[in-house]
């Protein structure tokens, strides 16, 4: 059963890497984003194909089990990505506010100019 999961996950992850490459080529993501996601998916493949490697890393860091190590790393990555998204959304909100203010002031000036 593990071999089936390993095969399916590897195929899925390779499709994800191909999708990242396409998005990079189309200019939808930058180089650092592309590298992050390629290493993420390749790391996932490595962990799925060699699950005992997580035990080695966990023991090196003083964590009891490899599964705990993967969970901790996953939570750290998720919170980091949420933080980055929050910052990005706040920046977009500020830009939208600036654009709306500028447009409103220009519209107000046009109305005053016409009267």
Beta strands, then each sheet from edge to edge (+ up, - down):
end
